Every structure is written in C-alpha cells, then in structure tokens.
C-alpha cells in the first residue's frame, strides 16, 4: 500500500511575490521580490526582515564558509552580504547578458552557478538561456546554453550532478560536474509537463521536489512521480529544511501575469516528508 501524500500547512501569508526559499542556520530564508525584502522564518513561525533588496528577481545561496551570495538582477551582478547585512559586489555579471541573472546554487566545493533566461520577461520575445560558472575570484563564464527559461537548480547527493529546471518545456535537465566546475554530458533527467518547474530541491535519495502550477511533486530520474501535494495557488519554489531536513517548504502565489500590490497573495506552506534534504539545502 502506498503511503498517504504529505499534507500542507500554512505557515505565513501577506507576501507580495514570494520566491527562492533556502534553509540555512536554523531558519527558512526567502525573497519577496515585489516587496523588495529578504525575509526569514524560524521554526516557531516568527518572520523577520533581514535586508531590503531592490531587484526583481533576486536569489541567494551560501558559500562553504558561510558567507551569503545574492544575485542582483537589477544591477547585473553577484553580491556578497557583509556581517552588518549590507551588500558589496562579488562579481560583475553584466558581460554575460543584457538581462539580469535569475537563480543561483553553490556546490560544496565552492563552484558558483548562476543562470539567466536571457530575454525580457514577461512580454519579450523568447530566446534560450544559459548557466554560468563564477569562480572564487569573481570571474564568470557560460558553461551551458540552449535552456528554455532556466530556473531552479539543485546538486544531487553524489555531488557530481547538477539538475536545472526549464520552466518553458517542463524538463529537468542534468549535467555532470567536472573537477573545476564545468558542466558536461547534458541529458534529460525527467519531464513534468509543459510549463512545469520553477524552484527545485534534491533529497537524500537523489529525487527532486518540483512543481507544475499548484501541484508539488517528488520526482525520480526518468519522470516517475512518487509524491504529490496540491496547494490552493501556484507553487513557485520548494526547499527541504527543518532541524531534521524533513520539512518541505513551499512558496506559493496567486499569479495571472502580474501582481496586485494592494492584495498580497504570497504564502509559505510546509509539509512533513519521509526523506531529508540531500545535504546541500
């Protein structure tokens, strides 16, 4: 008999456009892109504004030494968070594209990956996007291209595989990670249907949590769906965390192509799951 699907619990609401959940240092960190805030939520449900960030989009992750990096699309750079909460430039990304970068993930070895959809969204003519590798000294170079709206990225537990969500074709696309961070052996890892995938995360069994519209799914390589959670609005991104790594956090917003700033519809949900994060939340 199959185990029952996890149940979602509302943790907080009143967010204009929530995105980019990350678990770090005992807290859930996430962005309110339209509210221009970097926020945290502790396990007791207390919400705190960490920083103001005037960029849409912005995303963030941590270096192995604990320092935060933030992709600032408006400034087309990668920024380092200082101990006082302010930010300073870490890498200039402007030569990669006329458009700001979207998502970031950092490998345990320190490889920094950022991606870029490479066209105006919404409303612009589609063109394929790319993934870039940023080195410790701030140099950035493209290491993969031809991606249909690259979005969330995750490192699998083996530390040798990067999976990137393509939002415009529903693909989860995998790459082998070479010793110095370059990407190769591109392949289809799974497909969740047209216009699926946004922010994703990996678990300790090497499966991916992703979403399509209001449905959150745990997917095995090849595309088998192992778990499903239905929300009352579109899920933009997911992250495993909590003290034991078995809490799935889901950021969801009502979405019809724009945001009503008088009616914040963003919510953070959680659900208890059986398999913890992959070790790189």
N, C-alpha and C positions, 0 to 999 in steps of 0.2 A: 504494500500500500504506500502511495506517495505521501510524503509529509505535507501538512497544510501550508499554504503560502503564507509568508510573513504578513503581519498587519501593520499598517501605517498609523502613526500617532503624530498629531500636530504639536510642534514644539514652540513655534513663534510665527507671527504674521506681521502685517503692516510694512512690508518691504516693497519698494517700487519695482525693482527688477533684480532679483537675486540670481547669483551665479557663483561659480568657482569655489565649491566647498573643499576645504582641506582640514585634516585633523593634525594638530601639532601642539605639543606641550600641554596636553590635557584639555584642549579646547577645540571647538569647531570654529574655523575661520572661514568667512565667506564675504563676497562682494555684493554691494547694492550698486549696480552700475549707474542707474538713473539717479539714485540718491547720493552718488559720489562718496560712498563710505566703505571703508574696510572694517568689518564687524567680527566680533567673536561671540560665541555662545558656550557657556560652560555646561557641565552635565546636570546642574541644578536648574538650567533654563534661564540664567541671567545673561542678558545681552549687553554688550559694551562696544562703543565706537573706538576703534584702535587708531584710525587715521582718516583724514579726508583725502580722497583721490579723485581729481577732476579729469577722468578719462573714461571713455566708453568705446571699446571694452578695456578692462584691465584684469590681469590674472597674476598669480603668485605661487611660489614654492620656496623651499629652503635648501640652502647648500648643506653639504655634510657637516660643516662646522656650526650649523645652527643659524646662520645669517639668512634673512629673507631677501629674495629677489622678486621684483614686481615688474611685469610687462606693462608699460605705459604707452598705450596705442596712440594717444593724442600727441605725445612728444616723440614717438617712434624710437623709443629707447628702452633699455633694460636698467632698472634702478635697484639700488641696494638700500635696505632700510637701516638707518642708524639706530643706536641704542635709545635715542630720545624720541624715536618714532618718525622722524623726518626721513626724506629720501634723497639720495645722490646718485648721479649717473654711474652705472657699472659698465654699460656697453652701448655704443651707438648702433642702432639697427636701421637707420634711415637709408643706407645704401642697398638694403635688401629689397625694398619695395617703397612705392609712394604711399602705401597704405600701412597702418599700424598693425603690429602683430597681435595675435589672439590669445593662444594658450601657451603654457609652459609646464614642463616637468623636468625634474633634476634626478639624474641617475646617482646611485650610491657612490660611484667612482668620481662624481663631480661633473659629468657631462651635462651640459645645459641644453635642453631642446626647446625651441620656440617655434610656433607655426603661424602662418599668415594666409588668409583666404585670398588676398591679392586682388580684390575688386571692391567697389563701393557697395555696402550692404546696409539697409535694403535699397533697392531701386536701381542699382548699377547693372551693367552687362556682366554676366558670369565669365570668369576666367579661372583656370585651375590655380590652386595654391601650393604651398611648399612647407617643408620643415627645414629649419636652420639649426646648426650646432654653434653654440657660443662657448669659447674657451675661457679658462680661468683669467687670462689677461684681457678679456673683453673682445677678442676678435670673433666675428660672426660670418659663417658661410653656409650656403644652402647645401643640404645633404640628401634631400628627396624633393621631388616636384610632381606635378600632374595629379594633385589631390583635389577632390570635389568638395570644397569647403572643409578643410582640415579643422578639427575641433579638439575635444579632449584627447589626452594621451596618457598611456599607462605603461609601466615597466612590469613585465611578468616576473614571477618569483625566481626564475633562473638567472635573472639579471642580464640575460643575453638577448632579450626580445623586447622591442618597443611596439605597442599597438596604438594606432591613431584612428580616431573616429572620423569618418567622412559623412557630413550631415546631408549632402545633396544626393548621395546614392545609397545610403544605408550600409556602407561597407565598414567593417573593422579590418584595417589593413595593417599587416605585421611586417616588421623589418628585423633582420639580425643586427645586433650592435657589435661593431668591431672594437678592438682593444683601445683605440683612441677616440671612439665615439662616432665614427662614420656609420652610415646605415647601408645595408645591402640585402639581397635576397628578398625583395618585396614580394608579398603574396597576400591573397585574400584569406583572412583568418575566419571571418564569418560575415553574414549579411543579415540585417534585421528588418529589411524592407525600405522602400523609397522614403526619403526624408526622415530617416531614423538617426539616432546617435547625436549626442552633444557631449557634455562632460561625462567621463567614464572613470572607473577604477577597477583594479585587479584584486582578486582574493588569493589566499594561500594555496588553493588548488589550481591556480592558473586560469580560472574563469574570469569573465569580465561582467561587471554590472554596467548596464547602459539603459537607454530609454528610447521609446518611439511615442511621440505625443504624450498622453497621460499614463502610459504603461511603462513600468520599470521592470527590466528583465535581467536575470543572471544567465549568461550565455557561455556555452562550452565551444572550444575551437571546432569549426565545422558548422555551427549555427544552431545546435540543439538548445532550446530554452529550458532551463532547469527550474527556475522560479519566476513568478510574475507578481507584481504589486500594482494595483490600479489606484491612481490618485484622482482628485476632483479637478485637476488642471494640468497643464503641460509641464512635464519634468524637464528642467534644463540641465541638471548636473547631479551627480551622485558621488558619495565618498564613504568609505568604511572607516570607522574610528571607534571611539569609546575606550574605556580603560582596558577592555579585553579584545578590542579590534572587531567586535561582532555587532556593532551598531551601524546600520546603513542609514546615512543621512541623505535626504533628497530635497533639492531646491526646486520649487515649482512656482510658476507664474501663469496667470491668465494672459493669453497672447493672441492678438489679432493683427499683428504687424506694427503696433505702436503701443505706447504706454500712457495711460491716463494718470497724470501726476496728482490728481485730486482723489484718486481711488487706488491706493496701494494694494495690489493683489498677490504680492510675493509671499510665499510661505516656506517654512522649513519643516519637513516631516522626518520621522525616524522610524525604523523597524529593526527588530532583533532578528539576526540571521545566524546560521549554523557555522559558517566558515569565516574566519577572521581575514583581515587585510593581508596583502602579500608581503608586508614588511616595509613597504615604501609608500605610506599614505600621504 
